[in-house]
Amino acid sequence: MDVGRIMNEKTACSQIIGSVIFGIGAALMEATEYDKLWGNPVVRTLADYHIPVHLDVPLIDVHFIGKPDPHISPIGAGGAEEIGITGVSAAIANAVFNATGKRLRDLPLTPDKLV
């Protein structure tokens, strides 16, 4: 990751891991279903909404370039926040395409969309 100077590597790494897991969830699991009659969300709590946790994903190894960027801030540090999500869904969609030959463009990428 190229996010400028790293001030705290442990927390920056945790931010990137969390955003990658967020991207995996968006690509494979998370969907909001609506009642067909009234249009209300069917899933109303996180107890009913499937989101990925650390046990659902493989080990994620994060590396930082660590080069200060003077255009971001005077000390060259940027924010790691959710920048790690940027390519995750596209990479998973490309992996599905390489495995099946079918291009899916609607998230989440569920097996029913392959038929």
ABEGO torsion letter per residue (X at the ends): XBAEBBABAAAAAAAAAAAAAAAAAAAAABBBBBBAAAGBBABABAAABBBBBAAABBBBBBBBAGBBBAAABAAGBBBAEAAAAAAAAAAAAAAAAAAAGBBBABOBBBAAAAX
